[in-house]
Amino acid sequence: MDLNILWFILITVLFVGFFFLEGFDFGVGILLPFLGKNDLERRVIINTIGPVWDGNEVWMITAGGAMFAAFPNWYATLFSGFYLALFLVLFALIIRGVAFEFRSSDSSPRWRATGDWMIFTGSFLSAILWGVAMTNIVKGVPIDAHMQYVGTFFTLLNPYAIVGGLTTLLVFMLHGALYLNLKTTGEMADRASKIAKKIALVGILVVLLFAGLTYFQTDLFTNLGAGITLLAAGVALVLTNVLIRSHKGGWAFVTNSVTILLFTGALFWGLFPRVIISSLNPEWSLTIYNASSSPYTLKIMTIIALTMVPIILLYQGWTYWVFRKRVTERDLRY
């Protein structure tokens, strides 16, 4: 295995980790105004992700940094061509983070309600836009011979990409509902379980639609491993629905996590060795070789990554262990 392949795998792992961890963050944020019937309940919901949401976003920052260092042409084409879409993602993450930090700084009901809807808006936009972006990368976008994106923002809003956005939206909402079922107690946990049942049914239908469109809109299924992995993600989602209805919330969270892992892995597997597909000419697609840094740069980065990544993983694992208990209303300080 050469270093180009190694760094493609590492970036894939970083995105898998980001969608898994930040996925339930997004889901919790989207469900916040609807599951929380009063300010105290909404504070409980926010506190379930309060200690971890910012750490979860580090996976995205690290993935972007790894992309910039290992595959600078990929980074340049993606962030210039998808500029407006990624700007909207950044805007959504900013207003969401501001709301998390300052929502409880004032006891005014209007202030806190505004903060709640900022969290909802930021989480909703992020969840759907990431799906749109990833789907477009796999489908292909207009890239010319000079690695330049020659489409517009509306080029990205094609029907297939919108279905991809709805897929990530629903899977993340389900992830958040299952997470709340594990992290809260009593009526709140029951409420989260009930809404998870509804989301799971709609999610299965949308994932089936996405899989069908993927067969016709992309060449992902020509890669047998990627196609089987995507279908396995659908099976894991069906199993999640069965487990929810069997009142096995913990296992349902595990299988939905597997859904996200397989779904993201299938997209990157189907993409490999390309990193962005050109819809104008397949030969103009960016690959792990024509978009990469020099071998020396990749070698130095590999040494740094092997040194620092285990430390970061241990620290984040410790954080989750410390805050592993369920959150109750008694835990809140007035």
C-alpha positions in Angstrom: 0.0 0.0 0.0 1.5 3.3 -1.0 1.1 6.6 1.0 -1.5 8.0 -1.4 -3.9 5.1 -0.7 -3.1 5.3 3.0 -4.1 9.0 3.2 -7.2 8.3 1.2 -8.2 5.7 3.7 -7.3 8.0 6.6 -9.5 10.8 5.2 -12.3 8.3 4.7 -12.0 7.2 8.4 -12.1 10.9 9.5 -15.3 11.5 7.6 -16.8 8.3 8.9 -15.9 9.4 12.4 -17.3 12.9 11.8 -20.6 11.6 10.4 -20.9 9.1 13.2 -20.2 11.5 16.1 -21.5 14.7 14.7 -24.4 12.8 13.2 -26.1 12.4 16.6 -25.2 16.0 17.5 -27.0 17.2 14.4 -30.0 14.9 15.2 -30.2 16.1 18.7 -30.1 19.7 17.5 -32.9 19.2 15.0 -35.1 17.5 17.5 -34.5 20.0 20.3 -37.5 22.3 19.7 -39.9 19.4 19.2 -38.9 17.0 22.0 -38.3 19.7 24.6 -41.7 20.8 25.9 -40.3 23.5 28.2 -37.0 25.2 29.0 -35.9 22.7 31.5 -36.4 19.8 29.1 -34.6 21.6 26.4 -31.6 22.2 28.8 -31.5 18.5 29.4 -31.4 17.8 25.7 -28.6 20.3 25.1 -26.6 18.9 28.1 -26.6 15.4 26.5 -24.2 16.7 23.9 -22.8 19.8 25.7 -19.5 18.2 26.7 -18.8 16.6 23.3 -20.3 18.6 20.4 -17.2 20.8 19.9 -14.8 17.8 20.1 -16.9 16.0 17.5 -16.4 18.9 15.0 -12.7 18.4 15.3 -13.0 15.3 13.1 -14.3 17.6 10.3 -11.5 20.1 10.8 -8.9 17.3 10.8 -10.4 15.8 7.6 -10.2 19.2 5.9 -6.6 19.7 7.1 -5.6 16.2 6.0 -7.2 16.8 2.6 -5.4 20.1 2.2 -2.0 18.6 3.1 -2.3 15.3 1.3 -4.4 16.2 -1.7 -4.1 20.0 -2.2 -5.7 19.9 -5.7 -8.7 18.0 -4.3 -9.0 20.6 -1.5 -8.7 23.5 -4.0 -11.2 22.2 -6.5 -13.7 21.2 -3.8 -13.6 24.4 -1.7 -13.7 26.7 -4.8 -16.4 24.8 -6.7 -18.5 24.1 -3.6 -17.7 27.5 -2.1 -21.3 28.7 -1.5 -22.5 25.3 -0.2 -19.6 25.0 2.2 -20.0 28.6 3.2 -23.6 27.7 4.2 -22.3 24.8 6.2 -19.8 27.0 8.0 -22.5 29.6 8.7 -24.7 26.8 10.1 -22.0 25.5 12.3 -21.1 29.0 13.6 -24.7 30.0 14.6 -25.1 26.6 16.2 -21.9 26.9 18.2 -22.8 30.5 19.3 -26.2 29.3 20.4 -24.7 26.4 22.4 -22.4 28.8 24.2 -24.7 31.7 24.9 -28.2 30.3 25.0 -28.2 30.1 28.8 -26.4 33.4 29.4 -29.8 35.2 29.7 -33.0 33.9 31.4 -35.3 35.7 28.9 -37.6 33.2 27.3 -37.3 35.0 23.9 -33.5 34.8 24.1 -33.5 31.1 24.9 -36.1 30.3 22.2 -34.0 32.2 19.7 -31.0 30.1 20.7 -33.0 26.9 20.4 -34.0 27.7 16.8 -30.5 28.7 16.0 -29.3 25.2 17.1 -32.1 23.7 15.0 -31.3 25.7 11.9 -27.6 25.1 12.1 -28.1 21.4 12.7 -30.7 21.0 9.9 -28.7 22.9 7.3 -25.5 21.0 8.2 -27.2 17.6 8.1 -28.7 18.1 4.7 -25.9 20.0 3.0 -23.3 17.4 3.9 -25.4 14.8 2.2 -25.8 17.0 -0.9 -22.0 17.6 -1.1 -21.0 14.0 -0.7 -23.6 12.8 -3.2 -22.4 15.3 -5.8 -18.8 14.2 -5.4 -19.8 10.6 -6.1 -22.2 11.5 -9.0 -19.7 13.8 -10.7 -19.6 17.6 -11.2 -18.4 19.7 -14.2 -14.6 19.7 -13.7 -12.5 20.8 -16.7 -9.1 19.7 -17.8 -7.5 22.3 -15.5 -9.2 20.8 -12.4 -11.5 23.8 -12.2 -15.2 23.5 -11.3 -17.2 25.2 -14.1 -20.7 24.7 -12.8 -22.8 26.9 -10.5 -24.3 26.5 -7.0 -27.6 25.4 -8.6 -25.7 22.6 -10.4 -25.3 21.0 -7.1 -29.0 21.1 -6.4 -29.9 18.2 -8.7 -32.7 15.7 -7.7 -30.2 12.9 -6.8 -28.2 15.2 -4.6 -31.3 16.4 -2.8 -32.3 12.8 -2.1 -28.8 12.3 -0.8 -29.3 15.3 1.5 -32.6 14.0 2.8 -31.0 10.6 3.4 -28.3 12.1 5.7 -30.9 14.3 7.3 -33.2 11.4 8.3 -30.3 9.1 9.3 -28.8 11.8 11.5 -32.3 12.6 13.0 -32.7 8.9 13.8 -29.2 8.8 15.3 -30.0 11.8 17.5 -33.3 10.3 18.7 -31.6 7.0 19.6 -28.8 8.9 21.4 -31.4 10.8 23.4 -33.1 7.6 24.3 -29.8 6.4 25.8 -28.8 9.7 27.5 -32.1 10.7 29.1 -34.6 9.1 31.4 -38.4 8.8 32.0 -40.8 10.6 29.7 -38.0 12.2 27.6 -36.5 8.9 26.8 -39.9 7.5 25.9 -40.6 10.5 23.7 -37.3 10.0 21.9 -38.0 6.3 21.3 -41.4 7.1 19.8 -40.1 9.7 17.4 -37.3 7.3 16.4 -39.9 4.7 15.3 -41.5 7.3 12.9 -38.2 8.5 11.5 -36.9 5.0 10.9 -39.9 4.1 8.7 -39.5 7.2 6.5 -35.7 6.8 6.5 -35.9 3.3 5.1 -38.1 4.5 2.2 -35.7 7.4 1.4 -32.6 5.1 1.6 -34.2 2.7 -0.8 -34.9 5.6 -3.2 -31.3 6.8 -2.8 -29.9 3.3 -3.5 -32.0 3.0 -6.6 -31.0 6.5 -7.9 -27.3 5.6 -7.1 -27.6 2.6 -9.4 -28.7 4.8 -12.3 -26.9 8.1 -11.6 -23.4 6.8 -10.6 -21.0 4.0 -11.4 -20.8 3.0 -7.7 -22.4 -0.4 -8.3 -19.8 -1.3 -10.9 -17.6 -1.7 -7.8 -19.0 -4.8 -6.3 -17.6 -4.1 -2.9 -19.0 -0.6 -2.7 -22.4 -1.7 -4.0 -22.7 -4.5 -1.5 -21.6 -2.1 1.3 -24.3 0.4 0.4 -27.0 -2.4 0.3 -25.6 -3.6 3.7 -26.2 -0.1 5.1 -29.8 -0.4 4.0 -30.1 -3.7 5.8 -28.6 -2.2 8.9 -31.2 0.5 8.9 -34.0 -2.1 8.6 -32.5 -3.9 11.5 -32.4 -0.7 13.4 -36.2 -0.3 12.9 -36.8 -3.8 14.1 -34.7 -3.2 17.3 -36.5 0.1 18.0 -39.8 -1.7 17.9 -38.4 -4.4 20.2 -37.5 -1.8 22.7 -33.8 -2.4 22.4 -32.6 1.2 22.1 -29.0 0.5 22.8 -28.6 -2.1 20.0 -30.6 0.1 17.7 -28.1 2.9 18.3 -25.3 0.4 17.4 -26.9 -0.7 14.2 -27.7 2.8 13.1 -24.1 3.6 13.8 -23.2 0.7 11.5 -25.6 2.2 8.9 -23.7 5.5 8.9 -20.3 3.7 8.8 -21.3 1.5 5.8 -23.1 4.4 4.0 -20.1 6.7 4.2 -17.6 3.9 3.5 -19.6 2.8 0.4 -19.5 6.3 -1.1 -15.7 6.6 -0.6 -15.1 3.0 -1.8 -17.1 3.7 -4.9 -15.1 6.9 -5.5 -11.7 5.3 -5.1 -9.1 5.9 -6.6 -10.8 9.1 -7.7 -11.5 12.0 -5.3 -13.8 14.1 -7.5 -15.4 12.7 -10.6 -15.7 15.0 -13.6 -19.0 14.8 -15.4 -17.5 16.4 -18.5 -14.8 13.8 -19.1 -13.8 10.9 -16.9 -10.2 11.5 -17.8 -10.4 14.9 -16.1 -11.4 13.4 -12.8 -9.2 14.1 -9.8 -7.5 11.0 -8.4 -5.3 10.2 -5.4 -2.3 10.6 -7.7 -2.9 13.7 -9.8 -4.3 15.6 -6.8 -1.7 14.6 -4.2 1.2 16.3 -2.5 4.8 15.2 -3.1 5.9 11.8 -1.7 8.1 13.6 0.9 5.2 15.6 2.2 3.1 12.5 2.5 5.9 10.7 4.4 6.3 13.5 6.9 2.6 13.8 7.4 2.4 10.0 8.0 4.9 10.2 10.8 3.0 13.1 12.5 -0.3 11.3 12.1 0.9 8.1 13.6 2.2 10.1 16.6 -0.7 12.4 17.3 -3.9 10.5 16.2 -3.7 7.8 18.9 -3.4 10.6 21.5 -6.4 12.4 20.2 -8.5 9.2 20.1 -7.5 8.4 23.7 -8.5 11.9 24.8 -11.8 11.9 23.1 -12.6 8.4 24.4 -11.8 9.5 27.9 -14.2 12.5 27.5 -17.0 10.1 26.5 -16.2 7.9 29.4 -16.3 10.7 31.9 -19.7 12.0 30.6 -21.2 8.5 30.0 -24.1 8.8 32.5 -27.7 9.7 31.6 -28.7 13.4 32.0 -31.6 14.2 34.3 -33.3 17.4 35.4 -31.7 17.0 38.8 -28.3 17.4 37.2 -29.0 20.9 36.1 -27.8 23.9 38.1 -30.2 26.8 38.4 
